[in-house]
Amino acid sequence: MNGDSNTGALPTPFTLRLLEQSDVAAVATIMAANSLWQRYGVTTATAASRLHAGLESGATIVVAEVDRAAAGFVWYVAGGAFQRSGYIMLIGVDPGVQGQGIGHALLEHAEAALFTATDSIMLLVSDFNIAAQRFYRGHGYLQVGAIPDYVITGVDELVFFKRRPSR
């Protein structure tokens, strides 16, 4: 899948493809440089370890590639929420290319893949991550609950849910 920006700025062409071992360092850097994941204690080393483990276990991780370098990613699991709904586990875009449609394309890709296997998708969003909440609501997700102190004390993880659109 290819994409580009519709924001009026010069478009950044990108391609979506499966994560490869050679992408792990770049994706781990995207994660570790993000203030959201820093709040959760994510470092380049812990992110790389998690990504390597994901690859070894056959996880579905898709990378957005810009100029032959990873610029974003999405990690999703069919049946990952209660063995019933698809689950979008992680999604992130390099700050240098945010706002150019890459996050949107990654989310659409994950949804298209998950909706072939299930009728619904779930994901978690930190209570303080207002931009992500707005992003998911804009893509048809509804907040259906909250899990207090789920990952770290003092932060609620908001449960977002989306049903497959009627055909």
C-alpha positions in Angstrom: 0.0 0.0 0.0 1.3 3.5 -0.8 0.2 6.8 0.6 0.9 10.5 0.6 -0.2 13.6 2.4 -3.3 15.6 1.8 -2.4 18.4 4.2 -1.1 20.9 1.7 2.5 20.4 2.6 4.7 18.5 0.2 3.6 14.8 0.4 5.8 12.2 1.9 5.4 9.0 -0.2 5.5 5.8 1.9 5.0 2.1 1.5 3.6 -0.3 4.0 5.2 -3.7 4.4 5.9 -6.3 7.1 8.6 -5.5 9.7 12.0 -7.2 9.1 14.8 -7.7 11.5 16.7 -4.9 9.8 13.9 -2.5 10.8 14.0 -3.2 14.6 16.5 -0.6 15.5 14.7 2.2 13.7 11.3 1.2 15.1 12.8 0.9 18.6 14.2 4.4 18.2 10.8 5.7 17.2 9.3 4.2 20.3 12.1 5.3 22.7 12.1 8.9 21.4 8.3 9.2 22.0 7.5 11.0 25.3 4.4 8.8 25.7 6.4 5.6 25.7 9.1 7.2 27.9 6.5 7.7 30.5 6.1 3.9 30.5 9.9 3.4 30.8 10.4 2.3 27.2 14.0 2.5 26.1 15.6 1.6 22.8 16.8 -1.6 24.3 13.5 -2.7 25.8 11.6 -1.7 22.6 14.1 -3.7 20.5 13.8 -6.7 22.7 10.0 -6.6 22.5 10.1 -6.2 18.7 12.6 -9.1 18.3 10.3 -11.3 20.5 7.3 -10.3 18.4 9.1 -11.3 15.2 10.2 -14.6 16.7 6.7 -15.4 17.8 5.2 -14.5 14.3 3.5 -11.3 15.4 2.0 -9.1 12.7 3.9 -5.8 12.7 3.7 -3.6 9.7 6.1 -0.8 8.9 5.6 2.4 7.0 8.7 3.0 5.0 9.8 6.4 3.8 13.0 6.7 1.7 13.9 3.1 2.6 13.7 3.8 6.3 11.0 2.9 8.9 8.9 5.9 9.7 6.1 4.3 11.6 4.6 1.0 12.5 1.5 -0.9 13.7 1.4 -4.1 15.7 -2.0 -5.9 15.7 -3.4 -9.3 16.7 -6.4 -11.1 15.3 -8.5 -12.4 18.2 -6.1 -10.6 20.6 -8.9 -9.1 22.7 -10.7 -11.8 24.6 -10.1 -14.2 21.7 -13.0 -12.5 20.0 -12.0 -9.0 18.8 -9.0 -7.9 16.9 -6.5 -5.9 19.0 -4.3 -3.1 17.9 -1.4 -3.4 20.4 1.0 -0.6 19.3 1.0 2.1 16.7 3.6 4.9 16.3 4.9 7.4 13.8 8.2 9.1 13.7 7.6 12.7 14.8 9.4 14.0 11.8 6.7 12.7 9.5 3.6 13.0 11.7 0.6 14.7 10.2 1.3 13.3 6.7 -1.2 10.4 6.7 1.1 7.7 7.8 -0.7 7.0 11.1 -4.1 7.0 9.2 -2.7 4.5 6.6 -1.3 2.2 9.3 -4.6 2.2 11.2 -6.6 1.5 8.0 -4.2 -1.3 7.1 -4.6 -2.9 10.5 -8.4 -2.5 10.4 -8.7 -4.0 6.9 -6.7 -7.0 8.0 -8.5 -7.5 11.3 -12.0 -7.0 9.9 -11.4 -10.0 7.6 -11.1 -12.2 10.7 -13.4 -10.5 13.2 -16.3 -8.1 13.5 -14.7 -5.8 16.1 -11.4 -4.2 17.1 -10.2 -3.0 20.5 -7.3 -0.9 21.6 -6.1 0.9 24.7 -5.2 4.6 25.0 -3.6 6.3 27.9 -5.9 8.8 29.7 -3.4 11.6 29.2 -3.0 11.0 25.5 -5.7 13.4 24.2 -4.3 13.5 20.7 -4.6 9.7 20.3 -8.1 9.7 21.8 -9.1 12.3 19.2 -7.4 10.3 16.4 -9.3 7.1 17.3 -12.6 8.9 17.8 -12.1 10.5 14.3 -11.8 7.0 12.9 -15.0 5.7 14.5 -13.8 4.2 17.7 -15.8 4.7 20.9 -14.5 4.7 24.4 -16.3 1.8 26.2 -14.4 1.7 29.5 -11.3 2.4 31.5 -8.8 0.2 33.4 -7.4 2.2 36.3 -3.6 1.8 37.0 -3.4 -1.0 34.4 0.2 -0.5 33.2 1.5 2.2 35.6 0.1 3.7 38.7 -1.9 6.9 38.2 -2.7 6.3 34.6 -6.0 4.8 33.3 -5.9 2.9 30.1 -9.0 3.8 28.1 -10.7 1.0 26.2 -11.7 1.9 22.7 -13.9 -0.3 20.5 -15.0 -0.3 16.8 -17.3 -2.6 15.0 -16.9 -3.5 11.4 -18.9 -1.1 9.3 -22.0 -2.6 7.7 -21.5 -3.7 4.2 
